[in-house]
Amino acid sequence: MKHEILVSFGRKVQMRRKELKLSQEQLAEEAGLHRTYIGMIERAEKNVTLVNIEKIAKALKISIPELF
Amino acid sequence: MKHEILVSFGRKVQMRRKELKLSQEQLAEEAGLHRTYIGMIERAEKNVTLVNIEKIAKALKISIPELF
């Protein structure tokens, strides 16, 4: 059973990424993360760390609270 | 060099914990985490994961965005 917090985080990352018309690869590059990592985040398969949450928020040009 | 985001997160956890007059042990028990883990979070020695951020926020009776 997936953690609800990871599911909702993944959904918000995906929503914002699509708003910016970025592919997972482009977001990964912008955030300095591996391409497959972004896919795993969006599918709630990764218990993301705070340092990476910050990298993703910066790459999505939003603040961390906006991802929750 | 410690990640600034971990330093600021640790500071907010400690501030809110003291507001509630909880010891690190009491917060750890409330959050279902190890006693030393809370100390490490407050000293920015741990790259905390999202599942644990949620546990800490719930134990501190605040929402996740309020910790950022």
Backbone of each chain as nested JSON, in Angstrom:
{
  "chains": [
    {"id": "A", "residues": [
      {"number": 1, "name": "MET", "atoms": {"N": [0.875, -1.189, 0.0], "CA": [0.0, 0.0, 0.0], "C": [0.909, 1.235, 0.0]}},
      {"number": 2, "name": "LYS", "atoms": {"N": [0.699, 2.147, -0.98], "CA": [1.579, 3.309, -1.097], "C": [1.188, 4.351, -0.045]}},
      {"number": 3, "name": "HIS", "atoms": {"N": [2.218, 5.044, 0.458], "CA": [1.964, 6.143, 1.397], "C": [1.197, 7.261, 0.687]}},
      {"number": 4, "name": "GLU", "atoms": {"N": [0.087, 7.676, 1.296], "CA": [-0.749, 8.719, 0.668], "C": [0.055, 10.006, 0.424]}},
      {"number": 5, "name": "ILE", "atoms": {"N": [0.963, 10.327, 1.333], "CA": [1.71, 11.573, 1.199], "C": [2.615, 11.525, -0.039]}},
      {"number": 6, "name": "LEU", "atoms": {"N": [3.135, 10.3, -0.353], "CA": [3.997, 10.16, -1.528], "C": [3.159, 10.24, -2.806]}},
      {"number": 7, "name": "VAL", "atoms": {"N": [1.938, 9.673, -2.746], "CA": [1.03, 9.717, -3.904], "C": [0.653, 11.168, -4.21]}},
      {"number": 8, "name": "SER", "atoms": {"N": [0.28, 11.922, -3.158], "CA": [-0.16, 13.305, -3.419], "C": [1.016, 14.174, -3.861]}},
      {"number": 9, "name": "PHE", "atoms": {"N": [2.207, 13.92, -3.272], "CA": [3.398, 14.678, -3.702], "C": [3.695, 14.4, -5.176]}},
      {"number": 10, "name": "GLY", "atoms": {"N": [3.658, 13.122, -5.552], "CA": [3.94, 12.744, -6.944], "C": [2.962, 13.377, -7.91]}},
      {"number": 11, "name": "ARG", "atoms": {"N": [1.7, 13.417, -7.505], "CA": [0.664, 14.016, -8.359], "C": [0.938, 15.512, -8.559]}},
      {"number": 12, "name": "LYS", "atoms": {"N": [1.32, 16.199, -7.481], "CA": [1.556, 17.655, -7.599], "C": [2.792, 17.949, -8.454]}},
      {"number": 13, "name": "VAL", "atoms": {"N": [3.833, 17.104, -8.308], "CA": [5.026, 17.294, -9.134], "C": [4.646, 17.143, -10.607]}},
      {"number": 14, "name": "GLN", "atoms": {"N": [3.868, 16.086, -10.9], "CA": [3.487, 15.823, -12.301], "C": [2.635, 16.971, -12.849]}},
      {"number": 15, "name": "MET", "atoms": {"N": [1.663, 17.427, -12.035], "CA": [0.75, 18.496, -12.467], "C": [1.538, 19.751, -12.824]}},
      {"number": 16, "name": "ARG", "atoms": {"N": [2.465, 20.116, -11.917], "CA": [3.256, 21.346, -12.131], "C": [4.193, 21.159, -13.33]}},
      {"number": 17, "name": "ARG", "atoms": {"N": [4.781, 19.974, -13.458], "CA": [5.7, 19.7, -14.583], "C": [4.961, 19.891, -15.907]}},
      {"number": 18, "name": "LYS", "atoms": {"N": [3.73, 19.358, -15.974], "CA": [2.942, 19.471, -17.224], "C": [2.522, 20.911, -17.481]}},
      {"number": 19, "name": "GLU", "atoms": {"N": [2.234, 21.645, -16.363], "CA": [1.907, 23.077, -16.514], "C": [3.049, 23.81, -17.236]}},
      {"number": 20, "name": "LEU", "atoms": {"N": [4.273, 23.401, -16.858], "CA": [5.461, 24.058, -17.436], "C": [5.858, 23.419, -18.767]}},
      {"number": 21, "name": "LYS", "atoms": {"N": [5.069, 22.418, -19.189], "CA": [5.34, 21.694, -20.461], "C": [6.757, 21.134, -20.49]}},
      {"number": 22, "name": "LEU", "atoms": {"N": [7.149, 20.523, -19.359], "CA": [8.457, 19.877, -19.268], "C": [8.272, 18.364, -19.345]}},
      {"number": 23, "name": "SER", "atoms": {"N": [9.2, 17.683, -19.993], "CA": [9.2, 16.214, -19.949], "C": [9.871, 15.802, -18.637]}},
      {"number": 24, "name": "GLN", "atoms": {"N": [9.745, 14.527, -18.255], "CA": [10.423, 14.039, -17.043], "C": [11.936, 14.228, -17.199]}},
      {"number": 25, "name": "GLU", "atoms": {"N": [12.43, 13.995, -18.404], "CA": [13.881, 14.13, -18.642], "C": [14.311, 15.589, -18.413]}},
      {"number": 26, "name": "GLN", "atoms": {"N": [13.506, 16.524, -18.951], "CA": [13.882, 17.938, -18.809], "C": [13.857, 18.353, -17.337]}},
      {"number": 27, "name": "LEU", "atoms": {"N": [12.829, 17.904, -16.611], "CA": [12.742, 18.247, -15.18], "C": [13.924, 17.641, -14.428]}},
      {"number": 28, "name": "ALA", "atoms": {"N": [14.247, 16.396, -14.749], "CA": [15.365, 15.72, -14.073], "C": [16.654, 16.508, -14.304]}},
      {"number": 29, "name": "GLU", "atoms": {"N": [16.87, 16.913, -15.534], "CA": [18.096, 17.654, -15.861], "C": [18.14, 18.989, -15.093]}},
      {"number": 30, "name": "GLU", "atoms": {"N": [17.011, 19.687, -15.113], "CA": [16.893, 20.99, -14.429], "C": [17.168, 20.842, -12.917]}},
      {"number": 31, "name": "ALA", "atoms": {"N": [16.718, 19.704, -12.366], "CA": [16.828, 19.501, -10.903], "C": [18.147, 18.833, -10.529]}},
      {"number": 32, "name": "GLY", "atoms": {"N": [18.895, 18.37, -11.554], "CA": [20.154, 17.673, -11.256], "C": [19.915, 16.294, -10.674]}},
      {"number": 33, "name": "LEU", "atoms": {"N": [18.825, 15.667, -11.131], "CA": [18.467, 14.329, -10.651], "C": [18.414, 13.364, -11.838]}},
      {"number": 34, "name": "HIS", "atoms": {"N": [18.401, 12.061, -11.549], "CA": [18.383, 11.082, -12.639], "C": [16.988, 11.024, -13.271]}},
      {"number": 35, "name": "ARG", "atoms": {"N": [16.97, 10.794, -14.553], "CA": [15.698, 10.799, -15.312], "C": [14.682, 9.839, -14.685]}},
      {"number": 36, "name": "THR", "atoms": {"N": [15.129, 8.635, -14.344], "CA": [14.166, 7.63, -13.828], "C": [13.66, 8.024, -12.437]}},
      {"number": 37, "name": "TYR", "atoms": {"N": [14.44, 8.834, -11.723], "CA": [14.053, 9.239, -10.365], "C": [12.751, 10.041, -10.397]}},
      {"number": 38, "name": "ILE", "atoms": {"N": [12.634, 10.92, -11.403], "CA": [11.42, 11.744, -11.498], "C": [10.2, 10.85, -11.765]}},
      {"number": 39, "name": "GLY", "atoms": {"N": [10.351, 9.862, -12.604], "CA": [9.256, 8.919, -12.882], "C": [8.836, 8.193, -11.606]}},
      {"number": 40, "name": "MET", "atoms": {"N": [9.83, 7.78, -10.839], "CA": [9.53, 7.04, -9.59], "C": [8.83, 7.948, -8.588]}},
      {"number": 41, "name": "ILE", "atoms": {"N": [9.26, 9.221, -8.529], "CA": [8.605, 10.185, -7.624], "C": [7.133, 10.326, -8.018]}},
      {"number": 42, "name": "GLU", "atoms": {"N": [6.896, 10.488, -9.314], "CA": [5.516, 10.739, -9.775], "C": [4.631, 9.511, -9.555]}},
      {"number": 43, "name": "ARG", "atoms": {"N": [5.251, 8.303, -9.536], "CA": [4.477, 7.073, -9.291], "C": [4.495, 6.696, -7.802]}},
      {"number": 44, "name": "ALA", "atoms": {"N": [5.025, 7.611, -6.976], "CA": [5.069, 7.39, -5.517], "C": [5.849, 6.131, -5.15]}},
      {"number": 45, "name": "GLU", "atoms": {"N": [6.872, 5.854, -5.931], "CA": [7.703, 4.666, -5.672], "C": [8.97, 5.026, -4.91]}},
      {"number": 46, "name": "LYS", "atoms": {"N": [9.12, 6.303, -4.56], "CA": [10.358, 6.75, -3.9], "C": [9.993, 7.582, -2.668]}},
      {"number": 47, "name": "ASN", "atoms": {"N": [10.577, 7.26, -1.515], "CA": [10.365, 8.074, -0.321], "C": [11.363, 9.235, -0.386]}},
      {"number": 48, "name": "VAL", "atoms": {"N": [11.002, 10.279, -1.112], "CA": [11.891, 11.376, -1.47], "C": [12.447, 12.078, -0.235]}},
      {"number": 49, "name": "THR", "atoms": {"N": [13.719, 12.498, -0.34], "CA": [14.347, 13.195, 0.788], "C": [14.152, 14.71, 0.65]}},
      {"number": 50, "name": "LEU", "atoms": {"N": [14.39, 15.426, 1.769], "CA": [14.14, 16.872, 1.784], "C": [15.073, 17.618, 0.824]}},
      {"number": 51, "name": "VAL", "atoms": {"N": [16.315, 17.193, 0.73], "CA": [17.248, 17.862, -0.187], "C": [16.741, 17.731, -1.626]}},
      {"number": 52, "name": "ASN", "atoms": {"N": [16.21, 16.566, -1.974], "CA": [15.681, 16.389, -3.334], "C": [14.334, 17.095, -3.523]}},
      {"number": 53, "name": "ILE", "atoms": {"N": [13.534, 17.196, -2.468], "CA": [12.283, 17.958, -2.545], "C": [12.623, 19.402, -2.92]}},
      {"number": 54, "name": "GLU", "atoms": {"N": [13.686, 19.936, -2.284], "CA": [14.069, 21.319, -2.568], "C": [14.536, 21.462, -4.028]}},
      {"number": 55, "name": "LYS", "atoms": {"N": [15.354, 20.492, -4.493], "CA": [15.83, 20.543, -5.885], "C": [14.648, 20.536, -6.869]}},
      {"number": 56, "name": "ILE", "atoms": {"N": [13.653, 19.666, -6.585], "CA": [12.488, 19.547, -7.472], "C": [11.663, 20.837, -7.431]}},
      {"number": 57, "name": "ALA", "atoms": {"N": [11.451, 21.382, -6.246], "CA": [10.657, 22.625, -6.126], "C": [11.337, 23.76, -6.904]}},
      {"number": 58, "name": "LYS", "atoms": {"N": [12.663, 23.868, -6.757], "CA": [13.397, 24.941, -7.472], "C": [13.261, 24.762, -8.98]}},
      {"number": 59, "name": "ALA", "atoms": {"N": [13.403, 23.501, -9.442], "CA": [13.317, 23.227, -10.878], "C": [11.905, 23.501, -11.393]}},
      {"number": 60, "name": "LEU", "atoms": {"N": [10.9, 23.32, -10.536], "CA": [9.502, 23.585, -10.912], "C": [9.127, 25.046, -10.67]}},
      {"number": 61, "name": "LYS", "atoms": {"N": [10.123, 25.824, -10.192], "CA": [9.926, 27.274, -9.945], "C": [8.732, 27.538, -9.012]}},
      {"number": 62, "name": "ILE", "atoms": {"N": [8.634, 26.717, -7.948], "CA": [7.641, 26.989, -6.909], "C": [8.299, 26.769, -5.546]}},
      {"number": 63, "name": "SER", "atoms": {"N": [7.637, 27.222, -4.486], "CA": [8.2, 27.027, -3.142], "C": [7.842, 25.62, -2.653]}},
      {"number": 64, "name": "ILE", "atoms": {"N": [8.577, 25.135, -1.674], "CA": [8.318, 23.787, -1.142], "C": [6.887, 23.654, -0.618]}},
      {"number": 65, "name": "PRO", "atoms": {"N": [6.364, 24.613, 0.154], "CA": [4.984, 24.457, 0.656], "C": [3.955, 24.256, -0.454]}},
      {"number": 66, "name": "GLU", "atoms": {"N": [4.249, 24.806, -1.646], "CA": [3.266, 24.668, -2.741], "C": [3.159, 23.233, -3.246]}},
      {"number": 67, "name": "LEU", "atoms": {"N": [4.113, 22.396, -2.837], "CA": [4.061, 20.984, -3.255], "C": [3.291, 20.125, -2.248]}},
      {"number": 68, "name": "PHE", "atoms": {"N": [2.703, 20.796, -1.22], "CA": [1.954, 20.009, -0.209], "C": [0.543, 20.521, -0.027]}}
    ]},
    {"id": "B", "residues": [
      {"number": 1, "name": "MET", "atoms": {"N": [29.733, 21.097, 4.776], "CA": [28.798, 22.243, 4.813], "C": [27.376, 21.65, 4.833]}},
      {"number": 2, "name": "LYS", "atoms": {"N": [26.566, 22.065, 5.821], "CA": [25.229, 21.487, 5.953], "C": [24.284, 22.155, 4.969]}},
      {"number": 3, "name": "HIS", "atoms": {"N": [23.334, 21.331, 4.439], "CA": [22.325, 21.891, 3.54], "C": [21.448, 22.875, 4.307]}},
      {"number": 4, "name": "GLU", "atoms": {"N": [21.32, 24.079, 3.762], "CA": [20.541, 25.129, 4.436], "C": [19.102, 24.673, 4.706]}},
      {"number": 5, "name": "ILE", "atoms": {"N": [18.543, 23.894, 3.766], "CA": [17.14, 23.468, 3.926], "C": [17.01, 22.542, 5.142]}},
      {"number": 6, "name": "LEU", "atoms": {"N": [18.061, 21.729, 5.406], "CA": [18.014, 20.81, 6.564], "C": [18.182, 21.603, 7.86]}},
      {"number": 7, "name": "VAL", "atoms": {"N": [19.037, 22.651, 7.803], "CA": [19.251, 23.503, 8.991], "C": [17.944, 24.215, 9.357]}},
      {"number": 8, "name": "SER", "atoms": {"N": [17.282, 24.797, 8.337], "CA": [16.052, 25.564, 8.641], "C": [14.929, 24.615, 9.088]}},
      {"number": 9, "name": "PHE", "atoms": {"N": [14.865, 23.42, 8.474], "CA": [13.843, 22.437, 8.889], "C": [14.084, 22.025, 10.342]}},
      {"number": 10, "name": "GLY", "atoms": {"N": [15.329, 21.747, 10.679], "CA": [15.671, 21.333, 12.047], "C": [15.318, 22.388, 13.069]}},
      {"number": 11, "name": "ARG", "atoms": {"N": [15.593, 23.64, 12.693], "CA": [15.298, 24.768, 13.593], "C": [13.785, 24.864, 13.84]}},
      {"number": 12, "name": "LYS", "atoms": {"N": [12.992, 24.697, 12.777], "CA": [11.525, 24.821, 12.924], "C": [10.949, 23.674, 13.761]}},
      {"number": 13, "name": "VAL", "atoms": {"N": [11.511, 22.469, 13.565], "CA": [11.044, 21.322, 14.37], "C": [11.327, 21.608, 15.844]}},
      {"number": 14, "name": "GLN", "atoms": {"N": [12.543, 22.072, 16.124], "CA": [12.932, 22.336, 17.52], "C": [12.054, 23.437, 18.124]}},
      {"number": 15, "name": "MET", "atoms": {"N": [11.837, 24.515, 17.359], "CA": [11.045, 25.648, 17.851], "C": [9.633, 25.182, 18.237]}},
      {"number": 16, "name": "ARG", "atoms": {"N": [9.031, 24.421, 17.316], "CA": [7.647, 23.967, 17.54], "C": [7.615, 22.956, 18.692]}},
      {"number": 17, "name": "ARG", "atoms": {"N": [8.648, 22.101, 18.794], "CA": [8.705, 21.101, 19.87], "C": [8.736, 21.818, 21.23]}},
      {"number": 18, "name": "LYS", "atoms": {"N": [9.555, 22.871, 21.31], "CA": [9.685, 23.624, 22.571], "C": [8.4, 24.379, 22.883]}},
      {"number": 19, "name": "GLU", "atoms": {"N": [7.727, 24.871, 21.824], "CA": [6.421, 25.543, 22.016], "C": [5.445, 24.592, 22.712]}},
      {"number": 20, "name": "LEU", "atoms": {"N": [5.533, 23.327, 22.315], "CA": [4.626, 22.312, 22.877], "C": [5.181, 21.714, 24.172]}},
      {"number": 21, "name": "LYS", "atoms": {"N": [6.368, 22.247, 24.586], "CA": [7.032, 21.756, 25.816], "C": [7.214, 20.231, 25.793]}},
      {"number": 22, "name": "LEU", "atoms": {"N": [7.666, 19.741, 24.633], "CA": [7.968, 18.31, 24.493], "C": [9.481, 18.113, 24.509]}},
      {"number": 23, "name": "SER", "atoms": {"N": [9.92, 17.016, 25.115], "CA": [11.343, 16.663, 25.009], "C": [11.539, 15.957, 23.666]}},
      {"number": 24, "name": "GLN", "atoms": {"N": [12.796, 15.762, 23.262], "CA": [13.058, 15.032, 22.016], "C": [12.496, 13.604, 22.124]}},
      {"number": 25, "name": "GLU", "atoms": {"N": [12.632, 13.03, 23.331], "CA": [12.142, 11.664, 23.528], "C": [10.626, 11.615, 23.339]}},
      {"number": 26, "name": "GLN", "atoms": {"N": [9.931, 12.601, 23.924], "CA": [8.466, 12.6, 23.824], "C": [8.025, 12.778, 22.367]}},
      {"number": 27, "name": "LEU", "atoms": {"N": [8.702, 13.697, 21.652], "CA": [8.353, 13.904, 20.235], "C": [8.623, 12.629, 19.433]}},
      {"number": 28, "name": "ALA", "atoms": {"N": [9.759, 11.989, 19.708], "CA": [10.117, 10.761, 18.977], "C": [9.037, 9.697, 19.207]}},
      {"number": 29, "name": "GLU", "atoms": {"N": [8.614, 9.568, 20.446], "CA": [7.6, 8.55, 20.762], "C": [6.277, 8.863, 20.048]}},
      {"number": 30, "name": "GLU", "atoms": {"N": [5.89, 10.128, 20.095], "CA": [4.638, 10.584, 19.46], "C": [4.682, 10.32, 17.954]}},
      {"number": 31, "name": "ALA", "atoms": {"N": [5.878, 10.508, 17.365], "CA": [6.006, 10.392, 15.899], "C": [6.312, 8.961, 15.462]}},
      {"number": 32, "name": "GLY", "atoms": {"N": [6.599, 8.096, 16.467], "CA": [6.947, 6.715, 16.123], "C": [8.333, 6.624, 15.498]}},
      {"number": 33, "name": "LEU", "atoms": {"N": [9.221, 7.508, 15.96], "CA": [10.597, 7.527, 15.443], "C": [11.573, 7.304, 16.601]}},
      {"number": 34, "name": "HIS", "atoms": {"N": [12.839, 6.993, 16.244], "CA": [13.818, 6.743, 17.307], "C": [14.226, 8.068, 17.963]}},
      {"number": 35, "name": "ARG", "atoms": {"N": [14.504, 7.979, 19.248], "CA": [14.834, 9.18, 20.042], "C": [16.0, 9.949, 19.407]}},
      {"number": 36, "name": "THR", "atoms": {"N": [17.051, 9.227, 19.008], "CA": [18.228, 9.923, 18.487], "C": [17.942, 10.56, 17.12]}},
      {"number": 37, "name": "TYR", "atoms": {"N": [16.965, 10.015, 16.416], "CA": [16.628, 10.542, 15.085], "C": [16.172, 11.99, 15.189]}},
      {"number": 38, "name": "ILE", "atoms": {"N": [15.368, 12.304, 16.208], "CA": [14.875, 13.687, 16.374], "C": [16.057, 14.628, 16.633]}},
      {"number": 39, "name": "GLY", "atoms": {"N": [16.998, 14.2, 17.448], "CA": [18.187, 15.02, 17.712], "C": [18.963, 15.298, 16.429]}},
      {"number": 40, "name": "MET", "atoms": {"N": [19.108, 14.237, 15.621], "CA": [19.856, 14.392, 14.364], "C": [19.118, 15.337, 13.403]}},
      {"number": 41, "name": "ILE", "atoms": {"N": [17.787, 15.243, 13.365], "CA": [16.989, 16.145, 12.52], "C": [17.231, 17.591, 12.963]}},
      {"number": 42, "name": "GLU", "atoms": {"N": [17.158, 17.817, 14.273], "CA": [17.289, 19.198, 14.776], "C": [18.689, 19.75, 14.536]}},
      {"number": 43, "name": "ARG", "atoms": {"N": [19.717, 18.857, 14.473], "CA": [21.097, 19.307, 14.194], "C": [21.416, 19.253, 12.7]}},
      {"number": 44, "name": "ALA", "atoms": {"N": [20.393, 19.001, 11.875], "CA": [20.549, 18.964, 10.405], "C": [21.553, 17.892, 9.974]}},
      {"number": 45, "name": "GLU", "atoms": {"N": [21.58, 16.805, 10.733], "CA": [22.525, 15.724, 10.409], "C": [21.839, 14.613, 9.617]}},
      {"number": 46, "name": "LYS", "atoms": {"N": [20.561, 14.788, 9.278], "CA": [19.785, 13.721, 8.63], "C": [19.03, 14.324, 7.445]}},
      {"number": 47, "name": "ASN", "atoms": {"N": [19.173, 13.707, 6.274], "CA": [18.396, 14.167, 5.115], "C": [17.037, 13.483, 5.188]}},
      {"number": 48, "name": "VAL", "atoms": {"N": [16.147, 14.095, 5.962], "CA": [14.871, 13.48, 6.326], "C": [14.016, 13.15, 5.102]}},
      {"number": 49, "name": "THR", "atoms": {"N": [13.292, 12.024, 5.183], "CA": [12.433, 11.63, 4.061], "C": [11.023, 12.187, 4.263]}},
      {"number": 50, "name": "LEU", "atoms": {"N": [10.233, 12.176, 3.159], "CA": [8.898, 12.773, 3.205], "C": [7.969, 12.034, 4.173]}},
      {"number": 51, "name": "VAL", "atoms": {"N": [8.069, 10.712, 4.212], "CA": [7.213, 9.939, 5.123], "C": [7.504, 10.34, 6.575]}},
      {"number": 52, "name": "ASN", "atoms": {"N": [8.776, 10.57, 6.896], "CA": [9.118, 10.987, 8.261], "C": [8.768, 12.454, 8.507]}},
      {"number": 53, "name": "ILE", "atoms": {"N": [8.844, 13.302, 7.47], "CA": [8.412, 14.699, 7.612], "C": [6.939, 14.715, 8.023]}},
      {"number": 54, "name": "GLU", "atoms": {"N": [6.154, 13.853, 7.382], "CA": [4.72, 13.812, 7.702], "C": [4.504, 13.337, 9.15]}},
      {"number": 55, "name": "LYS", "atoms": {"N": [5.258, 12.294, 9.574], "CA": [5.128, 11.794, 10.95], "C": [5.455, 12.9, 11.961]}},
      {"number": 56, "name": "ILE", "atoms": {"N": [6.533, 13.659, 11.677], "CA": [6.961, 14.728, 12.585], "C": [5.917, 15.849, 12.624]}},
      {"number": 57, "name": "ALA", "atoms": {"N": [5.405, 16.221, 11.453], "CA": [4.401, 17.304, 11.398], "C": [3.154, 16.911, 12.197]}},
      {"number": 58, "name": "LYS", "atoms": {"N": [2.708, 15.665, 12.021], "CA": [1.51, 15.183, 12.748], "C": [1.764, 15.219, 14.258]}},
      {"number": 59, "name": "ALA", "atoms": {"N": [2.964, 14.76, 14.668], "CA": [3.291, 14.734, 16.098], "C": [3.384, 16.152, 16.667]}},
      {"number": 60, "name": "LEU", "atoms": {"N": [3.784, 17.099, 15.812], "CA": [3.891, 18.505, 16.243], "C": [2.563, 19.242, 16.061]}},
      {"number": 61, "name": "LYS", "atoms": {"N": [1.564, 18.495, 15.563], "CA": [0.201, 19.056, 15.372], "C": [0.199, 20.297, 14.495]}},
      {"number": 62, "name": "ILE", "atoms": {"N": [0.988, 20.219, 13.424], "CA": [0.947, 21.282, 12.406], "C": [0.95, 20.641, 11.029]}},
      {"number": 63, "name": "SER", "atoms": {"N": [0.676, 21.434, 9.992], "CA": [0.684, 20.889, 8.627], "C": [2.117, 20.904, 8.103]}},
      {"number": 64, "name": "ILE", "atoms": {"N": [2.381, 20.104, 7.076], "CA": [3.733, 20.032, 6.509], "C": [4.216, 21.406, 6.022]}},
      {"number": 65, "name": "PRO", "atoms": {"N": [3.392, 22.172, 5.292], "CA": [3.875, 23.482, 4.829], "C": [4.352, 24.393, 5.966]}},
      {"number": 66, "name": "GLU", "atoms": {"N": [3.778, 24.204, 7.158], "CA": [4.19, 25.096, 8.27], "C": [5.621, 24.818, 8.726]}},
      {"number": 67, "name": "LEU", "atoms": {"N": [6.177, 23.696, 8.271], "CA": [7.566, 23.379, 8.635], "C": [8.566, 23.947, 7.628]}},
      {"number": 68, "name": "PHE", "atoms": {"N": [8.024, 24.713, 6.641], "CA": [8.952, 25.273, 5.625], "C": [8.806, 26.775, 5.51]}}
    ]}
  ]
}
